[in-house]
Amino acid sequence: MNEGGMWDVTAPEERDGVRMSWGCWPSSRLDAARIVVPTAALYSPMKRLDARFFPQPALPYDPIRCNSCGAVLNPYCQVDFRTKLWSCPFCMTRNHFPQHYADNISEQNLPAELIPDFTTVEYEPPSAPPSSPPAFLFCVDTCVPSDEIDELCDSILQVLNLLPEECLVGLITFGTNVQVHEIGFEACPKSYVLRGNKEYASAKVQELLGVCNHQQGVARMHQEEVHREQGGPPPPPPQGPAGYPSAVGRFLCPVKDCAYTVETILRDMAKDPWPVPNDSRAARCTGCALSVAVGLLDVAVPRMGGRAMLFTGGPCTMSPGNIVQRSKLEDIRSHTDLSKGNAPLHAPACEYYEKISQRAAAASHVVDIFACSLDQVGMLEMKVVVEKTGGLMVLGDSFGQSVFKESFRRVFRRHAPDVPGDGGHMMMGFGASLEVLTSREFKVSGAIGPVSSLNRNAANVSDTVVGVGGTNAWSLGGIMPSTTIAVYFEVTNSSEVRLPEHKRRFVQFITKYQHASGRTRLRATTLCGPWHSDPEDHNPIKASFDQEAAAVLTARLAVHRTETEDVADVLRWVDRSLIRLATKFADYLPDDPNSFRLVPEFSLYPQFMFHLRRSQFLQLFNSSPDEAAYYRHVLIGEGVANSLVMIQPSLLSYSFEGPPQPVMLDSSSVRQDVILLLDTFFQVVIFHGETVAAWREKRYHEQEEHENFRNLLAAPQMDAQMIMDSRFPVPRYIVCDQNKSEARFLMAKLNPDVTHNTTNNSGGAVIFTDDVSLRVFMEHLMKLAVQAN
C-alpha cells in the first residue's frame, strides 16, 4: 500500500472491500484525539473482490481459529514449519495446526489462507448443515386505490417468475384486518382473518393459524421416520400445538407448487371493503400486519433465510403502531411537531416497532419496506425495523413508478452463471453477523450502519461508545454486495508507552452469513498497518489520509448524532471539527489567511463538508420526517462512491465544444448552450439550457442536417440510463429546462456563487438564496484556522 512514500488509499477497497480514514495511525490515545477525524474503517462484507486477491470459489473446509481469541488463520500469522505451530498476531498465543494441516504444510505448500495475497478468504464450512431455501413473505396493503393494487400485484407476479423454484413464498394482506392466506390449499382461496387492533406474539400466531413450530415439526418427522424404519405401528398423534401441521406447505410454499394459487389471489385482490368516511383516513393496521408476518416467519423458518416484504401506501391509523389518528382534522407529525413534542403517537409507535425489530433480529429474519404514497406513511417510526434487520427501504410516489417497480425487481438479481461458487444464485445473504478483532493497542468503539448489537463485551471493546457500541460483534441480518458497515476504533495505548518502529496493528473482520444457496459462509478479512510514534512529525499520518472515506465516516457520525441532538448542534460540531482539522494539518503562517494551503490529500475535504452541511441529511427544509429518515437510512448503508454522490452530487456538461466534461457543482456551470447531467443518487436530472431547449422545441434534432444536435440530446440520456441501470434503489428520472419549475432539482444542489445579493459578472445562473457560497465558506475557514491559539 505504501510505495515510495505514497499511499494508494483505494487499493484496500479493491483487495479487501475496506476503506480506512487513515492508513498510518498515531501510536497514543492523545495523539489520536488530536487528528480530529476518527480512526475508522468502512467494510463491505459481501463485496465481490478481484480474483487475484480472493480465492474462488469458497474454501470447502472449516477455518482454523486461535484457541484464545478466536481469530482466523491469516497471512500475518507467524508459522513455525518445524514444530507445526502458528502464532496469532492479535493475542500472541501459539497454536498447534490440526493433524491434516501439520502433515502437509511447508514453505512451498501453503493453504490459501496463508498465501500473502489472500488477506480476505471465504469459507463454506461442511460442519454447518445446509439450511432450507429462503422464504419471502409478501405483506400487501389493500387500503390503496384499485389501480395501485393492480400495479403492485403485477410487480409481485413478475418477481415470482424471477425467484428460484425451491424458494418459499407466502402472502398476507391487510387493511382494517389482517388476512393470512393459506396458499397450500388449492381447492379455493382460503385465509385466516386476524383483528387489526392487536399485537400478536409468535406463539399466538402459531395457535391462531393452527401450525406447529419448526422444532416440533422436525421432531415429529424424525419420530415417524424411526417408526417406519422399525416397521412398527405409527406413533400416536401428539397433543396440543405439536400435533398441528407445519406452516411450511400451508402458508409458505415453494414457488413451483403455489405459483398458480398466488396468481389467482393476486388477480382477484380488491380494495379493503370497510367503508371510509370522507373526513377520515382508511383504517390501516400496518403495525399488526408486521407483527403477524414476523411471527409467522419465526414459527415456520426460525434462524433461517427469510424476508418479510411490506408494501404500504399510507400511514398506520390503527393501534398498535399507529402514527396518526383516523380523523383528517389531525395532521401527520412534521419536523416542527417532533421538535416541540407535539407528536403524542411518535414515541409509542417507535417503541412498538423497536420490539418488532428485536423479534425479527432474534430470529435472523429481514424486514423490507416499500412505501409508495404522496403523503407520509410512518417511515420514521418503522425505520428501526429495517435498520436492525438489514432490510431494504424504498420510498416512491406510486406503485406504477419505475422507482418502485424496477427497484423491487433488482432485489432478486442473480449472479452470472459463470461466477465460481455463486453462479445463478441471488445476490443476497441472510442471518449475517460481524465480529471485529483487534490487536492490543486499540479497541472497538462501535459501528454505524444497518446493525444491531449482539452484546458481546470482549477485551477489545472500548469504554467510548460510537454508534452501536459496547460490543465487538453485531447482527447484520440481511446483506447485499453493496452493504457497508462503518466500524470506529479508539487507540488506547498511552503516550508513555512508545511503540517500536517495526510494530504493526492488526484488525480482522469475521462475517458469517447464510448464502442464498442455503450453505453457511464465513468471510475473514485481515488488515495490517503501521503506527507512527513521533508527535512532532505528522507527515506520515498526513500522507495516509483518505479524504473520501473520512468524509463518509464523518457524515455517518453526523447523521447518527441527529437522532439524539438538535440539527443546529450537529452543524456546529461539523464546523468545529473541520476548523480543528485544518488547523492541525494545513500549512500556514499564524494570523495570515493568505498563506493557508492544504496538501492534495486534504484539498477536497472542506468542500465535502460544505456540501454535507447543505445536504438533505442535515437540512430539513422542504423534506418530511419520512423523507429525512429514508435519505439517512440509505446513506448509512452504502459504500464510499455512492455516499460521496449523495453528499456532493456529480455534474457533467454536454456541449458542441467537445466530449462530456465534469464541471464544478456551481451556478457558473449553468449556461444557455449546454446540457447538464446531475446525479444526486436519489435523482438523475437532465437539464437543458435555454438555447438548447428552444432548438429542441423547434425540432431541429429531427432534421437530417442537424445530426450533431441530435447526438448532443441523446448523449446525456444514454449516460443517465447507464447510471440508473446499476443503482439500487432506482433514482427518479427528471428532464427539465432552464427557468422552468423542475429546474429547482438542479438549482438547489448548486454552490450559490452567483445570487441576487452578489455583483459577480462571471456569468452563470442567479440562485435566489441567502446561503453562503463555497468561496465565502473557505474564506471563513482559512480565517479561523490560522488564528493563533
URPE-V980958 format. One record per helix or strand of 3 or more residues. SS is the DSSP state (h for helix, s for strand). FROM is the first residue (numbers start at 1). LEN is the number of residues. Records with the same first field share a line. If there is no record, write none. Layout:
SS: FROM-LEN  FROM-LEN
This chain:
h: 11-6  29-6  99-4  112-3  146-17  202-8  214-17  240-4  255-13  286-15  335-6  344-19  379-11  402-9  539-5  547-15  567-19  605-10  625-11  640-8  667-3  690-8  700-3  704-22  741-7  774-12
s: 18-3  40-4  78-3  85-3  94-3  120-4  135-7  168-7  177-5  191-5  252-3  306-7  366-7  393-4  429-10  442-7  473-7  485-7  504-12  520-13  587-3  592-6  650-6  658-5  675-5  683-6  732-6
